[in-house]
Amino acid sequence: MTAGETFPRLLAEHASARPDAPALREKYLGIWQTWSWQETWTETREIAAGLAALGFTRGQNLAIIGDNRPRLYMAFAAAQCLGGVAVPMYQDAIASEMTYVLDNAGIEYAIVEDQEQVDKLLEARETLPAIRHIIYEDPRGLRNYTAPGLISMEALRAGGREWLATHADQLDREIALGRAEDVSVMLYTSGTTGKPKGVAQTHAAMIFAARGAVGFDRLTERENVLSYLPMAWVGDHLFSYAEWLVAGYTVNCPESADTVMIDLREVGPTYYFAPPRIFEGMLTNVMIRMEDAGRIKRALFDRFMKVARRVGADLLDGKSVTLADRIAYALGNVLIYGPLKNTLGLSRVRVAYTAGAAIGPDLFRFYRSIGINLKQLYGQTETCAYVTLQPDGEIKLDSVGKPAPGVEVELADNGEVLVRGPMVLKEYYKRPDATAEAIDAEGYFHTGDAGVFDADGHLKIIDRAKDVGRLANGAMFAPNYIENKLKFHPHIKEAVCFGHGKDSVMAFINIDLTAVGNWAERRGLVYSGYVDLAGKAEVYDLICGCVEQVNRELATEGELAHSQISRFLVLHKELDPDDDELTRTRKVRRGFIAEKYKPLLDALFERKPEQYVETQVKFEDGRTGVVAATVRIRDVQRVPAGGGAA
């Protein structure tokens, strides 16, 4: 990597070398719009110039809020052209949640998508008057807004064109002043255990991670990517921005969150990234459709999926397979796997990745068995989502791969994963104490995750180091590991396990309303909503079967056999980020949940058969209410290692 390489220079290089090639696409009113690299560079310069005309200068932070939109990605590069720092924020956060980040980052300038985000920023500005300029891209609903400092993206670009007429050389000088070691983006952590921290990443760090990933999977400018995950998440920033500008492929933005699956099928991405919950949701929908299918279709699906489970992954990895199995798989590909991949929108995928949480081995095996090259990576916001990758032909279902090119990975005495390399954060913004705590004297970043290396050098993440506990008998207790096993079952949407210092493990379960609702309707089971469905005895029987299956799996896993679930309950409401029970990236706030639902947790450990509870909830319009229910509690059979039910 050249000493002065920055994202604006990468963008300029693509515009010069491949001016007419497609850089960005967006579906608008059902029609795909395309920006070439030259058009992208021209509009980026106009946005940068418009910001400069408003007074945006080197070192300032620019908030970017909204769904994935081409001009919002251009806004990242525009801020960086001027030596500024892009600060993307979660578009579904409410105003009060945004206030902390806006204040901490000292935001004076913000580029947002639409009226919804404008309203939130105007509300936040009542307590944060420093927010002086709000630029919106979508003008719908904003015609009569007269708030000071509020202008449209079109007006910003028009002002930029005027500024460029006399200051073009000044913008070029600002771009030339940019250094690889400058902070390019600030991504805030999810705040699982406290206030979010701003992770300051440099151009050099993100470009190093992007170059490593692009080279590892031999990505080229011919790739197509669907950009639909939150821009504030490091995974999207790596795949849809950093790797986009390194490899020069095409990034496609869906029309809306509701059309993602339709747009996915239309785009047919060759390079795809999704957290496990997306793959879980896809598989759940497939299974629901197959349950509703005719007898012949179900029989064909079951028959050829047995073939796929037996040899599909071996074929994908280039291993030896008998001629008979090759023929059976080829027939299955015509009748089942091909149409299924087309339905999922994954028929053209050459490389697919998942990260952000552990993925169930059976889920992982399913996608690879039908010919989708799904792999796992491991990384964090503080490491540009780049620590380990799975090499082709060396895929292990229970590992996250080997250290990525240029990355050093060590394990501390307590099993914590330590990481060193150019992709490690520069600092936590305004938090020298946190920076010093996270990066030791030897330059290793302490991830907070517990892991082990296997004999082949593959890393296996067990849990968060702070969450790995011990049962009363001293056996290891890894709650996240158990929760992910539970969530593999399509009827379980979320799970939270408790057991540290206790004699046994207890679990809170959230059912998947779509999957369980469909199951109930096929059986003529009438229900009025989530609370009613979650409390039905038949649903408890269904979930009990899932939990007992997890116990049978745990029984074969050494020390973890002691972590089998003894009792569970189905929560009377869905865990929700708006109720502070989940982070915006849908990680459980276990401590908060334990405190909020203490009566239920106590009832589990006190062996009560049920417990009445009232829970306050927040609605989308800001109102609050109370959900009350008498929650059933069910005992579960445990399995001794290698034996029958105990």
C-alpha positions as CSV (number, residue, x, y, z in Angstrom):
1,M,0.0,0.0,0.0
2,T,1.5,3.4,-1.0
3,A,2.2,5.7,1.9
4,G,-0.4,8.3,1.0
5,E,-3.2,6.1,-0.1
6,T,-6.7,7.3,0.9
7,F,-10.2,6.5,-0.1
8,P,-10.8,9.7,-2.2
9,R,-7.6,8.9,-4.2
10,L,-8.8,5.3,-4.8
11,L,-12.1,6.7,-6.1
12,A,-10.3,9.2,-8.3
13,E,-8.2,6.3,-9.7
14,H,-11.3,4.3,-10.7
15,A,-12.9,7.3,-12.3
16,S,-9.7,7.9,-14.3
17,A,-9.1,4.2,-15.3
18,R,-12.7,3.0,-15.7
19,P,-14.9,6.1,-16.1
20,D,-17.9,4.4,-17.7
21,A,-17.9,1.2,-15.6
22,P,-20.8,0.9,-13.1
23,A,-19.8,1.9,-9.6
24,L,-23.2,2.3,-7.8
25,R,-26.7,1.3,-8.5
26,E,-30.0,2.1,-6.7
27,K,-33.5,0.8,-7.3
28,Y,-35.9,3.8,-7.3
29,L,-39.6,3.4,-8.1
30,G,-38.9,-0.1,-9.4
31,I,-36.2,0.9,-11.8
32,W,-32.5,0.5,-11.3
33,Q,-30.5,3.7,-11.6
34,T,-26.7,3.5,-12.3
35,W,-23.8,5.8,-11.5
36,S,-20.6,5.3,-13.4
37,W,-17.2,5.8,-11.6
38,Q,-16.9,9.1,-13.3
39,E,-20.4,10.2,-12.3
40,T,-19.7,9.0,-8.7
41,W,-16.4,11.0,-8.5
42,T,-18.1,14.1,-10.0
43,E,-21.0,14.0,-7.5
44,T,-18.6,13.3,-4.6
45,R,-16.6,16.3,-5.5
46,E,-19.8,18.4,-5.7
47,I,-20.9,17.2,-2.2
48,A,-17.4,17.9,-0.8
49,A,-17.4,21.3,-2.3
50,G,-20.9,22.1,-1.0
51,L,-19.7,21.1,2.5
52,A,-16.6,23.3,2.1
53,A,-18.9,26.2,1.1
54,L,-20.8,25.7,4.3
55,G,-17.6,25.8,6.3
56,F,-16.8,22.1,6.9
57,T,-13.1,21.8,7.4
58,R,-10.3,19.3,8.1
59,G,-10.7,17.3,11.3
60,Q,-14.5,17.8,11.6
61,N,-16.9,14.9,11.9
62,L,-19.8,14.4,9.5
63,A,-22.9,12.4,10.7
64,I,-24.4,10.2,8.0
65,I,-27.8,8.6,8.7
66,G,-30.1,6.6,6.5
67,D,-30.6,3.4,4.6
68,N,-28.0,2.4,2.1
69,R,-28.1,5.0,-0.6
70,P,-25.5,5.9,-3.3
71,R,-25.2,9.5,-2.3
72,L,-24.8,8.6,1.4
73,Y,-21.8,6.4,0.4
74,M,-20.5,9.4,-1.7
75,A,-20.9,11.5,1.5
76,F,-18.2,9.3,3.2
77,A,-15.7,10.1,0.5
78,A,-16.8,13.7,0.3
79,A,-16.0,14.2,4.0
80,Q,-12.7,12.4,3.5
81,C,-11.8,14.7,0.6
82,L,-11.8,17.6,3.0
83,G,-9.9,15.7,5.7
84,G,-13.0,15.1,7.7
85,V,-14.3,12.0,9.4
86,A,-17.5,10.1,8.4
87,V,-19.6,9.1,11.4
88,P,-22.4,6.8,10.2
89,M,-25.2,6.2,12.7
90,Y,-27.9,3.5,12.9
91,Q,-30.9,4.7,10.9
92,D,-33.4,2.9,13.2
93,A,-32.2,4.5,16.4
94,I,-34.6,6.9,18.1
95,A,-33.6,10.6,18.7
96,S,-32.7,10.0,22.3
97,E,-30.3,7.2,21.4
98,M,-28.7,9.4,18.7
99,T,-28.1,12.3,21.1
100,Y,-25.2,10.6,22.9
101,V,-23.3,9.9,19.7
102,L,-24.1,13.3,18.2
103,D,-22.8,15.0,21.3
104,N,-19.8,12.7,21.8
105,A,-18.7,13.2,18.2
106,G,-19.3,17.0,18.3
107,I,-21.5,16.9,15.2
108,E,-22.2,20.2,13.5
109,Y,-22.9,18.8,10.0
110,A,-25.1,15.9,9.1
111,I,-26.2,14.3,5.8
112,V,-29.4,12.2,6.2
113,E,-31.7,10.3,3.9
114,D,-35.2,11.6,4.5
115,Q,-37.9,13.3,6.6
116,E,-37.7,10.6,9.3
117,Q,-34.0,11.3,10.0
118,V,-34.5,15.1,9.7
119,D,-37.2,15.0,12.3
120,K,-34.9,13.0,14.7
121,L,-32.1,15.5,14.2
122,L,-34.3,18.5,14.7
123,E,-35.5,16.9,17.9
124,A,-31.9,16.2,19.0
125,R,-31.0,19.8,18.2
126,E,-33.3,21.1,20.9
127,T,-30.6,19.9,23.4
128,L,-27.6,20.0,21.0
129,P,-27.6,23.4,19.3
130,A,-24.2,22.7,17.9
131,I,-25.9,20.8,15.0
132,R,-25.9,23.7,12.5
133,H,-26.4,22.1,9.1
134,I,-28.7,19.2,8.1
135,I,-28.6,18.1,4.5
136,Y,-31.3,15.7,3.3
137,E,-31.3,13.5,0.2
138,D,-35.0,12.6,-0.2
139,P,-37.1,15.8,-0.3
140,R,-40.5,14.1,0.1
141,G,-42.5,15.6,3.0
142,L,-40.0,18.4,3.6
143,R,-41.4,21.1,1.4
144,N,-42.7,23.2,4.2
145,Y,-39.8,22.7,6.6
146,T,-38.1,26.0,7.4
147,A,-35.6,25.1,10.1
148,P,-32.4,27.0,10.0
149,G,-29.5,25.1,8.4
150,L,-31.8,22.6,6.6
151,I,-31.0,22.2,2.9
152,S,-31.5,19.5,0.3
153,M,-28.7,17.5,-1.3
154,E,-29.5,19.1,-4.6
155,A,-29.0,22.5,-3.1
156,L,-25.8,21.4,-1.5
157,R,-24.5,20.1,-4.8
158,A,-25.6,23.2,-6.6
159,G,-23.7,25.3,-4.1
160,G,-20.7,22.9,-4.5
161,R,-20.7,23.5,-8.3
162,E,-20.6,27.3,-7.7
163,W,-17.8,26.9,-5.2
164,L,-15.8,24.6,-7.6
165,A,-16.0,27.3,-10.3
166,T,-13.5,29.4,-8.3
167,H,-12.0,26.9,-5.8
168,A,-11.4,23.7,-7.7
169,D,-7.7,23.9,-7.0
170,Q,-8.4,24.2,-3.3
171,L,-10.4,21.0,-3.2
172,D,-7.5,19.2,-5.1
173,R,-5.1,20.5,-2.5
174,E,-7.3,19.2,0.4
175,I,-7.4,15.8,-1.2
176,A,-3.6,15.9,-1.7
177,L,-3.1,16.7,2.0
178,G,-4.9,13.5,3.0
179,R,-2.6,10.9,4.6
180,A,-3.1,7.2,5.1
181,E,-2.8,7.6,8.8
182,D,-5.6,10.1,9.0
183,V,-8.9,8.9,10.6
184,S,-11.3,8.1,7.8
185,V,-14.3,6.8,9.7
186,M,-15.6,6.6,13.2
187,L,-17.9,3.6,13.9
188,Y,-19.6,3.4,17.3
189,T,-19.7,0.2,19.2
190,S,-23.1,-1.3,20.0
191,G,-22.8,-0.4,23.7
192,T,-23.7,-3.9,25.0
193,T,-22.3,-3.1,28.4
194,G,-22.2,0.7,28.6
195,K,-22.2,3.8,26.5
196,P,-21.1,3.3,22.9
197,K,-17.5,4.2,22.1
198,G,-16.3,5.8,18.9
199,V,-13.8,3.6,17.1
200,A,-11.5,5.8,15.1
201,Q,-10.2,3.9,12.1
202,T,-7.7,5.3,9.6
203,H,-7.6,5.1,5.8
204,A,-4.6,2.8,6.2
205,A,-6.3,0.4,8.5
206,M,-9.5,0.0,6.5
207,I,-7.6,-0.3,3.2
208,F,-5.3,-2.9,4.6
209,A,-8.3,-5.0,5.7
210,A,-10.0,-4.5,2.3
211,R,-6.9,-5.4,0.3
212,G,-6.3,-8.5,2.4
213,A,-9.9,-9.7,2.0
214,V,-10.0,-8.9,-1.8
215,G,-6.7,-10.8,-2.4
216,F,-7.8,-13.7,-0.2
217,D,-10.9,-14.4,-2.1
218,R,-9.6,-13.2,-5.5
219,L,-12.3,-10.5,-5.9
220,T,-12.3,-8.4,-9.0
221,E,-14.1,-5.4,-10.5
222,R,-16.7,-7.9,-12.0
223,E,-18.3,-8.6,-8.6
224,N,-21.8,-7.5,-7.8
225,V,-22.7,-6.7,-4.1
226,L,-26.0,-6.0,-2.5
227,S,-25.6,-3.3,0.1
228,Y,-28.5,-3.6,2.6
229,L,-27.0,-3.8,6.1
230,P,-26.7,-0.7,8.3
231,M,-24.0,1.6,7.1
232,A,-23.0,2.2,10.8
233,W,-22.0,-1.5,11.1
234,V,-18.3,-2.3,10.4
235,G,-19.3,-5.2,8.2
236,D,-21.1,-3.0,5.7
237,H,-18.3,-0.4,5.8
238,L,-15.7,-3.1,4.9
239,F,-17.8,-4.8,2.2
240,S,-19.7,-1.9,0.7
241,Y,-17.2,0.9,1.0
242,A,-13.6,-0.2,1.7
243,E,-13.6,-3.3,-0.5
244,W,-15.7,-1.5,-3.1
245,L,-13.0,1.2,-3.5
246,V,-10.2,-1.3,-3.4
247,A,-11.6,-3.9,-5.9
248,G,-13.7,-1.5,-7.9
249,Y,-16.8,-3.7,-8.1
250,T,-20.5,-2.6,-8.3
251,V,-22.5,-1.9,-5.1
252,N,-26.3,-2.2,-5.5
253,C,-28.6,-0.4,-3.0
254,P,-32.1,-1.9,-2.6
255,E,-35.3,0.2,-2.9
256,S,-36.2,-0.3,0.7
257,A,-35.8,-2.7,3.6
258,D,-39.1,-4.3,2.5
259,T,-37.9,-5.1,-1.0
260,V,-34.4,-6.6,-0.1
261,M,-35.3,-10.2,-0.9
262,I,-36.9,-9.2,-4.3
263,D,-33.9,-6.9,-5.1
264,L,-31.5,-9.7,-4.0
265,R,-33.0,-12.0,-6.7
266,E,-32.8,-9.2,-9.3
267,V,-29.2,-8.3,-8.6
268,G,-28.0,-11.9,-8.2
269,P,-24.8,-10.9,-6.3
270,T,-21.6,-12.7,-6.8
271,Y,-20.2,-11.7,-3.4
272,Y,-22.6,-11.7,-0.5
273,F,-22.4,-10.9,3.2
274,A,-25.1,-11.4,5.9
275,P,-25.2,-12.0,9.6
276,P,-26.4,-15.4,10.7
277,R,-29.9,-14.1,11.5
278,I,-30.4,-13.4,7.7
279,F,-29.4,-16.9,6.7
280,E,-31.6,-18.3,9.6
281,G,-34.5,-16.2,8.2
282,M,-34.0,-17.5,4.7
283,L,-33.9,-21.1,5.8
284,T,-37.0,-20.6,8.0
285,N,-38.9,-19.3,5.0
286,V,-37.7,-22.2,2.9
287,M,-38.9,-24.7,5.5
288,I,-42.3,-23.0,5.9
289,R,-42.8,-23.1,2.1
290,M,-41.9,-26.8,2.0
291,E,-44.3,-27.6,4.8
292,D,-47.0,-26.1,2.7
293,A,-45.9,-27.8,-0.5
294,G,-47.6,-30.9,-2.0
295,R,-46.6,-34.4,-1.1
296,I,-44.6,-35.1,-4.2
297,K,-42.6,-31.9,-4.0
298,R,-41.9,-32.5,-0.3
299,A,-40.7,-36.1,-1.1
300,L,-38.4,-34.8,-3.8
301,F,-37.0,-32.1,-1.5
302,D,-36.4,-34.6,1.3
303,R,-34.7,-37.1,-1.0
304,F,-32.3,-34.8,-2.7
305,M,-31.5,-32.9,0.5
306,K,-30.2,-36.2,1.9
307,V,-27.9,-36.4,-1.1
308,A,-26.8,-32.8,-0.6
309,R,-26.1,-33.3,3.1
310,R,-24.0,-36.4,2.2
311,V,-21.9,-35.1,-0.6
312,G,-22.7,-31.4,-1.4
313,A,-20.0,-29.9,0.8
314,D,-17.4,-32.3,-0.5
315,L,-18.2,-31.4,-4.1
316,L,-17.9,-27.7,-3.2
317,D,-14.5,-28.3,-1.6
318,G,-13.3,-30.4,-4.6
319,K,-13.1,-33.6,-2.7
320,S,-13.5,-37.1,-4.1
321,V,-17.1,-38.2,-4.6
322,T,-18.4,-41.4,-6.3
323,L,-19.8,-41.2,-9.8
324,A,-23.3,-42.3,-8.6
325,D,-23.4,-39.5,-6.0
326,R,-22.2,-36.9,-8.6
327,I,-25.1,-38.0,-10.9
328,A,-27.6,-37.9,-8.1
329,Y,-26.3,-34.4,-7.0
330,A,-26.5,-33.1,-10.6
331,L,-30.1,-34.2,-10.8
332,G,-30.8,-32.6,-7.5
333,N,-29.3,-29.4,-8.7
334,V,-31.7,-29.4,-11.7
335,L,-34.8,-30.2,-9.6
336,I,-34.1,-28.7,-6.2
337,Y,-30.8,-26.9,-5.4
338,G,-30.8,-24.7,-8.5
339,P,-34.4,-23.4,-8.2
340,L,-33.9,-23.0,-4.4
341,K,-30.8,-20.9,-4.9
342,N,-32.6,-18.8,-7.5
343,T,-35.5,-18.3,-5.1
344,L,-33.1,-17.1,-2.4
345,G,-31.3,-14.8,-4.9
346,L,-28.0,-16.7,-4.4
347,S,-27.7,-18.5,-7.7
348,R,-24.7,-16.4,-8.8
349,V,-22.9,-16.2,-5.5
350,R,-19.2,-17.1,-5.8
351,V,-18.3,-16.2,-2.2
352,A,-20.6,-15.6,0.7
353,Y,-19.6,-14.7,4.2
354,T,-21.3,-14.5,7.6
355,A,-20.1,-12.9,10.8
356,G,-21.3,-10.9,13.8
357,A,-22.4,-14.0,15.7
358,A,-21.8,-17.7,15.7
359,I,-23.7,-19.6,13.1
360,G,-25.2,-23.0,13.9
361,P,-23.2,-25.9,12.2
362,D,-26.4,-27.4,10.7
363,L,-27.3,-24.0,9.2
364,F,-23.8,-23.6,7.8
365,R,-23.9,-27.2,6.4
366,F,-27.2,-26.6,4.7
367,Y,-26.0,-23.7,2.6
368,R,-22.8,-25.4,1.6
369,S,-24.6,-28.6,0.8
370,I,-26.6,-26.9,-1.9
371,G,-23.5,-25.4,-3.5
372,I,-23.3,-21.9,-1.9
373,N,-19.7,-21.2,-0.9
374,L,-20.6,-19.8,2.5
375,K,-17.7,-19.1,4.8
376,Q,-17.2,-17.5,8.2
377,L,-15.0,-14.6,9.2
378,Y,-14.2,-13.2,12.6
379,G,-13.5,-9.6,13.4
380,Q,-14.7,-6.6,15.4
381,T,-15.4,-2.9,14.9
382,E,-11.9,-2.3,16.4
383,T,-10.2,-4.6,13.9
384,C,-12.1,-3.5,10.7
385,A,-14.0,-6.8,10.9
386,Y,-10.7,-8.5,9.7
387,V,-9.1,-11.1,12.0
388,T,-9.7,-14.6,10.6
389,L,-11.0,-15.9,7.3
390,Q,-11.8,-19.4,6.1
391,P,-9.7,-20.6,3.2
392,D,-11.4,-22.4,0.3
393,G,-11.1,-26.2,0.8
394,E,-10.4,-25.8,4.6
395,I,-13.9,-25.1,5.8
396,K,-14.7,-26.2,9.4
397,L,-18.2,-25.8,10.6
398,D,-17.2,-25.0,14.2
399,S,-14.3,-22.6,13.5
400,V,-13.9,-19.0,12.1
401,G,-10.9,-19.9,10.1
402,K,-7.2,-19.0,10.2
403,P,-5.6,-15.6,10.9
404,A,-6.1,-13.4,7.9
405,P,-3.1,-12.3,5.8
406,G,-1.0,-9.8,7.8
407,V,-2.8,-10.5,11.1
408,E,-1.2,-11.9,14.3
409,V,-3.6,-13.8,16.6
410,E,-2.5,-15.0,20.1
411,L,-4.4,-16.4,23.1
412,A,-3.9,-15.0,26.6
413,D,-3.6,-17.3,29.5
414,N,-7.3,-17.0,30.2
415,G,-8.2,-17.9,26.6
416,E,-8.9,-14.3,25.5
417,V,-8.2,-13.7,21.8
418,L,-5.5,-11.1,21.3
419,V,-5.0,-9.5,17.8
420,R,-2.2,-7.4,16.3
421,G,-1.9,-5.8,12.9
422,P,-2.3,-2.6,10.8
423,M,-6.1,-3.0,11.0
424,V,-6.3,-2.3,14.7
425,L,-8.1,0.9,15.7
426,K,-6.1,4.1,16.1
427,E,-8.0,5.0,19.3
428,Y,-11.4,5.2,21.0
429,Y,-12.5,8.8,20.4
430,K,-12.0,10.9,23.5
431,R,-11.4,7.8,25.5
432,P,-7.6,7.4,26.1
433,D,-8.4,5.3,29.2
434,A,-10.4,2.8,27.1
435,T,-7.7,2.8,24.4
436,A,-5.0,2.0,26.9
437,E,-7.1,-0.8,28.4
438,A,-7.9,-2.4,25.1
439,I,-4.4,-2.2,23.4
440,D,-1.5,-3.5,25.5
441,A,2.1,-2.4,25.5
442,E,3.0,-4.9,22.7
443,G,0.3,-3.6,20.4
444,Y,-2.2,-6.4,20.9
445,F,-5.9,-5.6,20.9
446,H,-7.8,-7.5,23.6
447,T,-10.9,-8.6,21.8
448,G,-12.8,-9.7,24.9
449,D,-13.7,-13.0,23.2
450,A,-12.6,-16.4,24.5
451,G,-11.3,-18.9,21.9
452,V,-9.1,-21.9,21.2
453,F,-7.0,-23.0,18.3
454,D,-7.4,-26.6,17.0
455,A,-4.6,-28.8,15.7
456,D,-4.9,-27.3,12.2
457,G,-4.5,-23.7,13.4
458,H,-8.2,-22.8,13.0
459,L,-9.7,-20.5,15.6
460,K,-12.9,-21.4,17.5
461,I,-14.7,-18.7,19.3
462,I,-16.4,-20.0,22.4
463,D,-18.1,-16.9,23.9
464,R,-17.3,-13.4,25.2
465,A,-14.5,-13.9,27.7
466,K,-16.5,-12.0,30.4
467,D,-19.6,-14.1,29.7
468,V,-17.8,-17.5,30.0
469,G,-18.6,-18.6,33.5
470,R,-18.7,-21.7,35.7
471,L,-21.5,-23.7,37.0
472,A,-21.6,-24.5,40.7
473,N,-19.8,-27.8,40.0
474,G,-17.0,-25.9,38.2
475,A,-17.9,-26.9,34.7
476,M,-17.6,-24.3,31.9
477,F,-20.7,-22.3,31.0
478,A,-20.7,-20.5,27.7
479,P,-24.2,-18.9,27.3
480,N,-23.7,-17.5,23.8
481,Y,-22.7,-20.8,22.5
482,I,-25.8,-22.5,23.8
483,E,-28.0,-19.6,22.6
484,N,-26.7,-19.9,19.1
485,K,-27.5,-23.6,19.1
486,L,-31.1,-22.8,20.2
487,K,-31.5,-20.2,17.5
488,F,-30.6,-22.6,14.8
489,H,-34.1,-24.0,15.2
490,P,-36.4,-22.1,12.9
491,H,-39.1,-21.8,15.6
492,I,-36.7,-20.0,18.0
493,K,-35.9,-16.3,17.2
494,E,-34.0,-15.4,20.3
495,A,-32.6,-17.0,23.4
496,V,-30.9,-15.9,26.6
497,C,-29.3,-18.4,28.9
498,F,-28.4,-18.1,32.6
499,G,-26.4,-20.4,34.9
500,H,-23.1,-18.8,36.1
501,G,-22.6,-20.0,39.7
502,K,-25.8,-22.1,39.6
503,D,-26.4,-25.8,39.7
504,S,-28.1,-25.8,36.2
505,V,-28.8,-23.7,33.2
506,M,-32.1,-21.9,32.5
507,A,-33.3,-20.3,29.3
508,F,-35.6,-17.5,28.1
509,I,-36.9,-18.2,24.6
510,N,-38.5,-15.9,22.0
511,I,-40.5,-17.8,19.4
512,D,-40.3,-16.8,15.8
513,L,-43.9,-15.4,15.2
514,T,-43.8,-16.2,11.5
515,A,-42.6,-19.7,11.7
516,V,-44.6,-20.7,14.8
517,G,-47.7,-18.9,13.5
518,N,-47.5,-20.8,10.3
519,W,-47.0,-24.1,12.3
520,A,-50.1,-23.2,14.5
521,E,-52.3,-22.3,11.5
522,R,-51.6,-25.6,9.8
523,R,-52.8,-27.4,13.0
524,G,-55.9,-25.2,13.4
525,L,-54.5,-23.6,16.5
526,V,-56.3,-20.3,17.0
527,Y,-54.4,-17.4,18.6
528,S,-54.8,-13.6,18.9
529,G,-51.2,-12.5,18.8
530,Y,-47.7,-13.1,20.1
531,V,-48.6,-13.2,23.8
532,D,-51.4,-15.6,23.3
533,L,-49.4,-17.9,21.0
534,A,-46.3,-17.8,23.2
535,G,-48.3,-19.1,26.2
536,K,-50.0,-22.1,24.5
537,A,-49.2,-25.6,25.8
538,E,-48.8,-26.9,22.2
539,V,-46.1,-24.2,21.5
540,Y,-44.3,-25.2,24.7
541,D,-44.3,-28.8,23.5
542,L,-42.8,-27.7,20.2
543,I,-40.1,-25.6,21.8
544,C,-39.4,-28.3,24.4
545,G,-38.5,-30.6,21.5
546,C,-36.0,-28.0,20.2
547,V,-34.4,-27.6,23.6
548,E,-34.1,-31.3,24.1
549,Q,-32.3,-31.6,20.7
550,V,-29.8,-29.0,21.9
551,N,-29.3,-30.9,25.1
552,R,-28.5,-34.0,23.1
553,E,-25.9,-32.1,21.1
554,L,-24.3,-30.6,24.2
555,A,-24.1,-34.1,25.7
556,T,-21.4,-34.9,23.2
557,E,-19.3,-31.8,23.8
558,G,-17.1,-32.7,26.7
559,E,-17.2,-30.2,29.5
560,L,-20.1,-28.3,27.9
561,A,-22.2,-31.4,28.5
562,H,-22.8,-30.0,32.0
563,S,-24.4,-26.9,30.5
564,Q,-27.5,-28.6,29.3
565,I,-30.7,-26.7,29.9
566,S,-32.8,-27.8,32.8
567,R,-35.8,-25.4,32.5
568,F,-37.0,-22.8,30.1
569,L,-39.9,-20.3,29.5
570,V,-41.2,-18.6,26.4
571,L,-41.1,-14.9,27.0
572,H,-44.5,-13.1,26.7
573,K,-43.0,-10.4,24.5
574,E,-40.3,-10.2,21.8
575,L,-37.0,-8.8,22.9
576,D,-36.6,-5.5,21.2
577,P,-33.8,-2.9,20.7
578,D,-36.4,-0.1,21.4
579,D,-36.8,-1.6,24.9
580,D,-33.0,-1.7,25.4
581,E,-33.1,-5.5,25.6
582,L,-31.0,-5.9,22.4
583,T,-28.4,-3.7,20.8
584,R,-29.0,-2.3,17.4
585,T,-27.0,-5.2,16.0
586,R,-29.4,-7.5,17.9
587,K,-26.9,-8.7,20.5
588,V,-28.6,-9.5,23.8
589,R,-28.0,-7.3,26.8
590,R,-27.9,-10.3,29.1
591,G,-27.3,-8.3,32.3
592,F,-30.1,-5.8,31.5
593,I,-32.5,-8.7,30.7
594,A,-31.6,-10.5,33.9
595,E,-32.5,-7.4,35.9
596,K,-35.6,-6.4,33.9
597,Y,-37.0,-9.9,34.1
598,K,-35.8,-10.8,37.6
599,P,-39.1,-12.2,38.8
600,L,-39.1,-14.7,35.8
601,L,-35.4,-15.6,36.4
602,D,-36.1,-16.2,40.1
603,A,-39.1,-18.3,39.3
604,L,-36.9,-20.5,37.0
605,F,-34.3,-21.2,39.6
606,E,-36.9,-21.5,42.4
607,R,-38.6,-24.3,40.4
608,K,-41.9,-22.5,40.1
609,P,-44.4,-23.8,37.5
610,E,-45.4,-20.3,36.4
611,Q,-44.9,-16.6,37.1
612,Y,-47.1,-13.5,36.6
613,V,-45.2,-10.6,35.1
614,E,-45.9,-7.0,33.8
615,T,-43.5,-5.5,31.4
616,Q,-43.3,-1.9,30.1
617,V,-42.8,-1.6,26.4
618,K,-42.2,1.3,24.0
619,F,-44.1,1.6,20.7
620,E,-42.8,3.0,17.5
621,D,-44.6,6.3,17.9
622,G,-43.0,6.9,21.3
623,R,-45.8,5.9,23.5
624,T,-45.4,3.3,26.3
625,G,-47.6,0.5,27.4
626,V,-47.6,-2.6,29.6
627,V,-47.7,-6.2,28.5
628,A,-48.9,-8.6,31.2
629,A,-49.0,-12.4,31.3
630,T,-48.7,-15.5,33.4
631,V,-45.7,-17.2,32.0
632,R,-45.4,-21.0,32.0
633,I,-42.2,-22.7,33.0
634,R,-41.2,-26.1,31.6
635,D,-38.7,-28.7,32.8
636,V,-36.5,-30.3,30.2
637,Q,-34.9,-33.7,30.0
638,R,-31.1,-33.7,30.3
639,V,-28.8,-36.3,28.6
640,P,-25.8,-37.9,30.2
641,A,-22.7,-37.9,27.9
642,G,-23.1,-41.0,25.6
643,G,-26.2,-42.2,27.4
644,G,-30.0,-41.9,27.5
645,A,-32.2,-39.2,29.0
646,A,-31.6,-38.5,32.7
